[in-house]
Amino acid sequence: MPRVSVRYLAAVADYTGRKEEEFELPDGATVKDLLDTIREKYPRVAEIERRFPLLILRNGVNAKPEDRLVDGDRVALLPPVSGGSRFKPPAEYSYGCGD
């Protein structure tokens, strides 16, 4: 039975009330199975998914729902991150970056 560590980031952590936890899953479990388990434990996570898709990383790499999990895998769940602002600092600010 694989033991998988899950890290919740940004709004996902707010909805679960946790930053990290471990799950023990049946042999042959997939990323989808893990997500189903998380949704069952934290129904508010489904609210996030209705607004935008979650980014799911398995050991630092984008994960697919059908990916099989193995003992020791680390999964991170986070909402998509959008780009910065259109703010342009005044010319007198210099960041030493050649601007």
Backbone bond lengths (Angstrom), bond angles and torsions (degrees), N, CA, C in turn:
res aa  C-N    CA-C-N  psi(-1)  N-CA   C-N-CA  omega(-1)  CA-C   N-CA-C  phi
1 M - - - 1.450 - - 1.527 109.09 -
2 P 1.321 116.51 117.04 1.462 118.13 -179.31 1.527 112.62 -70.83
3 R 1.307 114.34 138.71 1.466 121.93 173.80 1.529 105.56 -105.27
4 V 1.341 115.86 121.82 1.456 122.26 -172.91 1.527 109.27 -120.30
5 S 1.322 115.71 133.94 1.456 121.69 177.05 1.525 108.44 -94.42
6 V 1.335 116.50 131.58 1.466 121.55 -178.66 1.524 108.60 -119.51
7 R 1.320 115.02 130.73 1.467 121.63 176.58 1.517 108.67 -111.93
8 Y 1.332 116.32 127.59 1.456 122.38 179.26 1.526 108.20 -102.03
9 L 1.307 116.94 128.82 1.452 121.01 -177.36 1.525 111.54 -120.36
10 A 1.330 116.00 151.39 1.466 124.04 175.62 1.531 111.15 54.29
11 A 1.333 117.58 -130.57 1.469 122.25 -175.46 1.526 112.03 -60.80
12 V 1.322 117.58 -29.30 1.470 119.71 179.80 1.531 109.39 -63.86
13 A 1.328 117.34 -41.09 1.470 120.56 177.24 1.524 110.67 -64.12
14 D 1.332 116.56 -37.42 1.464 119.83 177.66 1.529 110.60 -62.73
15 Y 1.314 117.51 -41.17 1.465 121.70 -176.83 1.527 112.89 -74.89
16 T 1.336 117.12 -29.20 1.467 119.10 178.87 1.525 112.06 -91.42
17 G 1.330 116.00 -21.94 1.460 119.66 -175.81 1.513 112.58 75.71
18 R 1.320 116.55 12.68 1.470 122.22 -179.15 1.512 109.49 -137.76
19 K 1.310 115.58 156.51 1.463 119.98 175.09 1.530 111.14 -101.20
20 E 1.318 115.43 -26.17 1.459 118.80 -176.22 1.524 110.14 -159.69
21 E 1.330 115.64 149.87 1.465 120.99 172.71 1.521 109.20 -163.72
22 E 1.318 115.26 169.35 1.461 120.75 179.47 1.516 110.08 -115.47
23 F 1.330 114.37 148.27 1.460 121.90 176.47 1.517 108.01 -127.68
24 E 1.329 115.72 140.49 1.458 121.46 171.70 1.522 105.83 -105.01
25 L 1.320 115.58 122.21 1.463 121.63 -173.75 1.519 110.17 -117.49
26 P 1.320 116.86 158.99 1.475 119.25 178.01 1.531 110.95 -68.11
27 D 1.309 116.04 154.63 1.471 120.57 175.70 1.518 109.51 -54.69
28 G 1.327 116.17 139.70 1.460 121.11 178.78 1.522 113.44 84.78
29 A 1.338 117.70 2.87 1.469 120.73 -179.13 1.529 110.62 -63.53
30 T 1.321 114.68 146.90 1.463 121.52 179.98 1.529 110.24 -111.15
31 V 1.330 115.23 173.57 1.460 120.69 175.27 1.528 109.21 -58.31
32 K 1.321 117.74 -40.52 1.473 121.04 178.19 1.528 110.88 -59.84
33 D 1.333 117.31 -42.26 1.463 120.73 178.13 1.527 110.84 -61.06
34 L 1.324 116.52 -41.70 1.459 120.57 178.10 1.526 110.28 -62.79
35 L 1.335 116.84 -45.47 1.471 120.37 179.59 1.523 111.23 -61.97
36 D 1.327 117.19 -40.05 1.471 120.59 177.28 1.533 110.37 -60.88
37 T 1.327 116.64 -41.26 1.462 121.84 178.56 1.521 110.43 -63.78
38 I 1.324 116.76 -43.12 1.470 121.31 179.73 1.528 110.22 -65.68
39 R 1.333 117.42 -44.26 1.476 120.82 178.87 1.532 111.46 -61.46
40 E 1.324 115.89 -36.77 1.470 119.61 179.15 1.529 110.58 -67.25
41 K 1.324 116.05 -40.87 1.461 120.73 -179.64 1.530 111.62 -74.67
42 Y 1.346 116.32 -36.62 1.472 122.42 -177.37 1.529 109.18 -127.81
43 P 1.329 118.61 82.13 1.464 120.92 -177.43 1.530 114.10 -57.04
44 R 1.322 117.57 -24.10 1.470 119.35 -179.69 1.527 112.32 -67.83
45 V 1.315 118.09 -20.21 1.472 120.21 176.90 1.528 110.23 -61.05
46 A 1.318 116.65 -35.60 1.471 120.54 177.33 1.525 110.84 -62.39
47 E 1.344 117.75 -30.53 1.465 120.56 176.37 1.527 110.97 -61.94
48 I 1.313 116.00 -42.04 1.467 120.03 177.87 1.521 109.24 -61.34
49 E 1.325 116.51 -46.23 1.466 121.03 -176.74 1.524 112.95 -64.79
50 R 1.325 117.45 -26.93 1.464 119.62 176.65 1.528 110.98 -69.11
51 R 1.336 116.33 -28.41 1.468 120.47 -179.37 1.523 112.43 -86.91
52 F 1.305 117.40 -36.71 1.461 120.96 179.16 1.526 109.06 -162.66
53 P 1.328 116.61 152.65 1.467 119.32 -178.90 1.527 111.01 -71.68
54 L 1.312 115.52 143.03 1.459 120.21 176.01 1.518 110.44 -79.24
55 L 1.302 115.28 146.66 1.456 121.17 171.14 1.522 105.87 -89.36
56 I 1.325 116.04 126.80 1.459 121.42 -177.03 1.523 108.13 -119.63
57 L 1.315 115.18 120.29 1.459 120.70 177.86 1.522 109.01 -112.72
58 R 1.320 115.47 136.59 1.467 121.53 175.39 1.513 106.61 -119.20
59 N 1.308 116.21 113.34 1.464 121.88 -176.57 1.528 111.22 54.83
60 G 1.341 115.66 39.03 1.455 121.91 175.48 1.511 116.28 83.42
61 V 1.327 117.77 3.80 1.464 122.20 -178.14 1.528 109.05 -122.48
62 N 1.334 116.67 143.49 1.467 119.99 178.04 1.526 109.90 -51.40
63 A 1.324 115.33 133.34 1.462 120.70 -177.79 1.517 110.56 -108.09
64 K 1.316 115.03 149.51 1.467 122.84 175.02 1.530 107.69 -105.75
65 P 1.332 116.92 151.35 1.475 119.31 -178.70 1.530 113.26 -56.19
66 E 1.315 117.57 -32.46 1.465 120.08 -176.54 1.535 113.93 -84.18
67 D 1.332 118.69 -4.06 1.470 121.31 178.98 1.525 110.06 -62.69
68 R 1.329 115.91 130.42 1.464 120.82 178.03 1.522 109.82 -80.23
69 L 1.320 115.54 139.92 1.453 121.55 179.55 1.525 109.97 -94.89
70 V 1.328 114.80 145.73 1.463 120.38 177.47 1.525 108.50 -126.40
71 D 1.314 115.32 161.64 1.451 121.33 -178.83 1.532 110.41 -54.26
72 G 1.332 115.47 131.09 1.458 120.63 177.75 1.516 115.04 92.82
73 D 1.331 117.72 -4.90 1.470 119.75 177.62 1.520 109.80 -60.34
74 R 1.346 114.14 147.36 1.458 121.61 175.29 1.520 107.69 -117.73
75 V 1.320 116.20 121.72 1.463 121.83 -178.16 1.522 108.25 -115.15
76 A 1.335 115.67 136.47 1.464 121.10 176.25 1.523 108.29 -120.42
77 L 1.325 115.84 136.37 1.465 122.19 177.96 1.519 108.32 -118.79
78 L 1.337 115.69 125.50 1.455 119.26 177.88 1.510 110.66 -148.93
79 P 1.327 115.93 151.21 1.462 118.92 176.06 1.522 109.07 -72.74
80 P 1.329 117.91 160.06 1.454 119.41 178.63 1.530 110.50 -61.74
81 V 1.312 115.27 147.78 1.454 121.30 -179.32 1.517 107.98 -107.15
82 S 1.333 116.18 130.54 1.459 118.73 179.21 1.524 109.51 -97.18
83 G 1.323 115.09 166.41 1.461 121.64 -177.70 1.510 112.81 -66.28
84 G 1.314 115.40 174.97 1.459 123.04 -177.32 1.520 112.86 -71.19
85 S 1.293 115.19 -164.93 1.459 120.42 -176.80 1.522 110.63 -96.53
86 R 1.309 115.05 174.11 1.456 120.99 177.81 1.523 111.01 -93.47
87 F 1.310 116.65 10.25 1.454 121.12 -179.88 1.517 110.15 -63.11
88 K 1.309 116.56 130.74 1.457 121.60 175.35 1.516 106.83 -118.40
89 P 1.346 117.43 119.09 1.456 119.13 -177.23 1.531 111.24 -66.59
90 P 1.329 116.68 153.88 1.458 119.18 177.30 1.517 111.05 -58.03
91 A 1.335 116.02 154.31 1.460 122.60 -175.16 1.529 112.53 -59.32
92 E 1.346 117.75 -27.41 1.464 118.49 -177.12 1.531 113.42 -72.10
93 Y 1.353 117.04 -11.37 1.458 119.87 176.27 1.524 109.06 -83.48
94 S 1.294 116.50 132.33 1.457 120.83 177.04 1.523 107.54 -127.43
95 Y 1.316 115.75 131.12 1.445 120.90 -178.59 1.511 112.93 -104.77
96 G 1.325 116.88 6.08 1.450 120.05 178.94 1.512 112.83 67.22
97 C 1.318 117.29 25.74 1.463 121.06 -177.42 1.522 111.10 -110.84
98 G 1.317 117.06 15.49 1.449 119.24 179.29 1.511 113.40 82.09
99 D 1.352 117.43 16.90 1.456 117.34 -179.85 1.503 111.65 -88.86
